[in-house]
Amino acid sequence: MAVSGQQRRPVVVLYERIADAIHEGVYPPGSTLPSEPRLATELGVSRPALREALLLLQEDGLLSVRRGVGRTVNDRPPRRGYEHIQPLEELLSTGSALRVRPLLRAVEEPTDFTTQHLLAPARAELLFWESLLAGEGTAAALSQEWAAAEEVLDRAHPAFAEALRAAPAPTSSMLAVLTAASRGVPLTGHSGVTATLLGQRRGEQLGRPADTPAVLVTQVVRVGQTPILAAKHMLPTGSPAMPVLQSN
């Protein structure tokens, strides 16, 4: 789901309420949801808002529509948590999304990191965003995000390429721009999580001592076999908990 500004849209909050009810077993797999009028009354929301949230749940694979039956919960709803690609500012939120404060928006040549994870050739031009994610006046994370070269994006994910060219609001993360532009586009991703220390520069950016313990998350998002976004997220001690799911 996309993040808009400092607060999530009401339909996103409604989406989350219904998704939570599905995953908590209030609406178990295979069950049929109440009719729209009854469900709107139970949730205390308008029918247009409910209908939009239900359509999003259907698009995201949690619900199906069966003729003559209504909306039913899929037998195997998608898992939630870090296995679901979503902006870090939303993933770490504890109510409303964290604020994204841009530190740098630039074009860079490939580094060892982007050469490895984006397969960027020498002399490619890569869009780079560095941002602080902040809650109640406290920096919760430092994000560095790189997009694949423009010609790669035009071929693999033109909607994402166009969204980046449209000069999105500076309070968006690159991953938020990607998820908002990816309705109907299947994304896959993988991440690595390691323990580290902030170091001098990142400590100054986050307002913490250089020897503060931290978690470094590296992330790569692909369309098919093509990597289109790579990121590093630094989360110091005291940051909001990040849900991580494991399954066999």
C-alpha positions in Angstrom: 0.0 0.0 0.0 1.2 3.5 -0.7 1.9 6.2 1.9 0.6 9.7 1.4 2.1 12.5 3.4 2.4 12.1 7.1 -0.9 10.2 7.6 -2.3 7.2 5.8 -5.5 7.7 3.8 -8.7 6.5 5.5 -9.2 3.8 2.9 -5.7 2.4 3.8 -6.6 2.3 7.5 -9.8 0.5 6.6 -7.8 -1.9 4.3 -5.6 -2.7 7.3 -8.5 -3.2 9.7 -10.1 -5.8 7.4 -6.7 -7.4 6.5 -6.0 -7.7 10.3 -9.4 -9.3 10.8 -8.6 -11.8 8.1 -5.2 -12.8 9.4 -6.6 -13.0 13.0 -9.3 -15.4 11.9 -12.3 -13.1 12.4 -13.0 -13.9 8.7 -11.3 -17.3 8.3 -10.1 -18.8 4.9 -13.0 -19.8 2.7 -15.6 -17.7 4.7 -17.9 -15.2 3.0 -17.8 -11.6 4.2 -21.0 -10.0 5.3 -22.9 -8.0 2.7 -21.5 -4.5 1.9 -24.4 -2.7 3.8 -23.9 -4.9 6.9 -20.1 -4.7 6.8 -20.2 -0.9 6.5 -22.5 -0.7 9.5 -20.3 -3.1 11.5 -17.2 -1.1 10.7 -18.8 2.3 11.0 -17.7 3.5 7.6 -19.3 4.7 4.3 -20.1 2.2 1.6 -17.9 4.0 -1.0 -14.9 3.8 1.3 -15.6 0.2 2.1 -16.0 -0.7 -1.6 -12.6 0.9 -2.4 -10.9 -1.0 0.4 -12.5 -4.3 -0.7 -11.3 -3.8 -4.2 -7.8 -3.3 -3.0 -8.0 -6.4 -0.8 -9.3 -8.3 -3.9 -6.4 -7.0 -6.0 -3.9 -7.9 -3.3 -5.1 -11.5 -3.2 -6.9 -11.6 0.1 -10.4 -11.8 -1.3 -12.2 -13.3 -4.3 -15.6 -12.6 -5.7 -17.8 -15.6 -6.3 -21.0 -15.1 -8.4 -24.1 -15.7 -6.4 -22.0 -16.0 -3.1 -20.2 -12.7 -2.6 -16.8 -11.8 -1.4 -14.9 -14.8 0.1 -11.6 -15.0 1.9 -9.0 -16.8 -0.1 -7.8 -20.1 1.3 -4.2 -18.9 1.5 -4.1 -15.1 2.0 -0.7 -13.6 1.3 1.6 -13.4 4.4 2.2 -10.0 6.0 5.2 -8.4 7.6 8.6 -7.9 6.0 7.8 -10.5 3.4 5.3 -8.0 2.0 7.0 -5.2 0.0 6.0 -1.9 1.5 7.7 1.4 2.3 9.9 1.3 5.4 8.1 4.3 6.9 4.9 2.3 6.9 6.5 -0.9 8.0 8.0 0.8 11.1 4.9 2.8 11.9 3.1 2.4 15.2 -0.1 4.2 14.2 0.7 6.8 11.6 3.6 6.5 9.1 6.9 7.9 10.0 7.8 11.2 8.3 10.4 11.1 5.5 12.9 14.0 5.6 15.0 14.2 2.4 18.8 14.6 3.0 19.9 14.2 -0.6 18.4 13.7 -4.0 21.1 13.2 -6.7 22.4 11.2 -9.6 25.4 9.0 -9.0 27.7 6.7 -10.8 27.7 3.0 -9.8 29.3 2.0 -6.5 30.4 -1.5 -5.5 27.0 -1.9 -3.9 24.9 -0.9 -6.9 27.1 -2.7 -9.3 26.5 -5.9 -7.3 22.8 -5.4 -6.6 21.5 -3.5 -9.6 24.0 -5.0 -12.1 24.7 -1.4 -13.1 27.4 -1.0 -15.8 30.2 1.4 -15.5 29.3 5.1 -16.2 25.6 4.4 -15.7 23.6 7.2 -14.1 21.6 6.1 -11.1 19.1 8.1 -9.2 20.0 8.2 -5.5 17.8 9.3 -2.5 19.0 9.6 1.1 16.4 10.2 3.7 15.8 10.3 7.5 12.7 8.5 8.8 11.5 10.3 11.9 8.7 9.7 14.4 8.0 11.9 17.4 11.0 14.2 16.9 13.4 11.3 16.9 15.2 9.9 13.9 14.2 6.2 13.6 16.1 5.2 10.5 18.4 6.3 7.7 17.6 5.1 4.2 19.7 5.2 1.1 17.9 4.1 -2.1 19.1 3.7 -5.7 17.0 3.2 -8.8 18.2 1.2 -11.8 19.3 3.2 -14.8 16.5 5.0 -16.6 16.7 2.8 -19.7 16.4 -0.3 -17.5 13.3 1.1 -15.8 11.7 2.2 -19.1 12.0 -1.4 -20.2 11.2 -3.3 -17.0 8.8 -1.0 -15.2 7.8 2.1 -17.2 5.2 3.3 -14.6 8.0 3.5 -12.0 10.3 5.3 -14.4 7.5 7.8 -15.2 6.7 8.3 -11.5 10.3 9.2 -10.7 10.5 11.6 -13.6 7.3 13.3 -12.4 9.3 14.8 -9.4 7.3 13.2 -6.6 6.8 15.0 -3.3 10.1 15.2 -1.3 8.4 13.6 1.7 8.2 10.2 -0.2 10.7 7.4 -0.1 11.7 5.8 -3.4 10.1 2.6 -2.3 6.8 4.4 -1.6 7.0 5.8 -5.2 7.6 2.2 -6.4 4.8 0.6 -4.6 2.3 3.3 -5.6 3.3 2.8 -9.2 3.1 -1.0 -9.1 -0.6 -1.8 -8.9 -0.9 -5.0 -11.0 2.9 -5.3 -11.4 4.3 -8.3 -9.5 7.4 -7.4 -7.5 9.8 -9.7 -5.7 12.4 -8.8 -3.2 15.1 -10.1 -0.9 16.9 -8.6 2.0 19.9 -9.1 4.2 20.0 -8.2 7.9 23.2 -7.7 9.8 24.3 -6.2 13.2 26.7 -3.3 13.1 27.6 0.1 14.6 26.4 3.4 13.3 29.8 5.0 12.7 30.7 8.6 12.7 28.8 10.0 9.7 25.6 8.0 10.2 25.7 8.7 13.9 25.8 12.4 13.1 22.9 12.1 10.7 20.8 10.1 13.2 21.8 12.2 16.2 23.4 9.2 18.0 26.9 8.3 19.2 29.1 6.6 16.6 29.3 3.4 18.7 25.5 3.0 18.9 24.5 -0.6 17.9 22.3 -0.8 14.8 20.8 -3.1 12.3 21.7 -2.7 8.7 19.1 -4.0 6.2 20.0 -4.3 2.5 17.1 -4.6 0.2 16.7 -5.4 -3.6 13.4 -5.3 -5.4 12.9 -6.9 -8.8 10.4 -7.1 -11.7 10.9 -10.6 -13.0 14.7 -11.1 -13.0 15.5 -7.4 -13.4 16.6 -5.5 -10.2 15.0 -2.1 -10.3 15.7 -0.7 -6.7 18.4 -1.3 -4.2 18.5 0.2 -0.7 20.4 0.3 2.6 18.4 1.0 5.8 20.2 1.7 9.0 18.1 1.2 12.2 19.8 2.3 15.4 18.9 0.9 18.9 15.6 2.3 20.0 14.0 2.3 16.5 10.5 0.9 16.2 10.3 -2.9 15.9 10.4 -4.3 12.4 8.2 -7.4 11.8 10.0 -10.3 10.2 8.1 -13.4 9.2 9.6 -16.9 8.7 7.9 -19.8 7.1 8.8 -23.3 5.8 
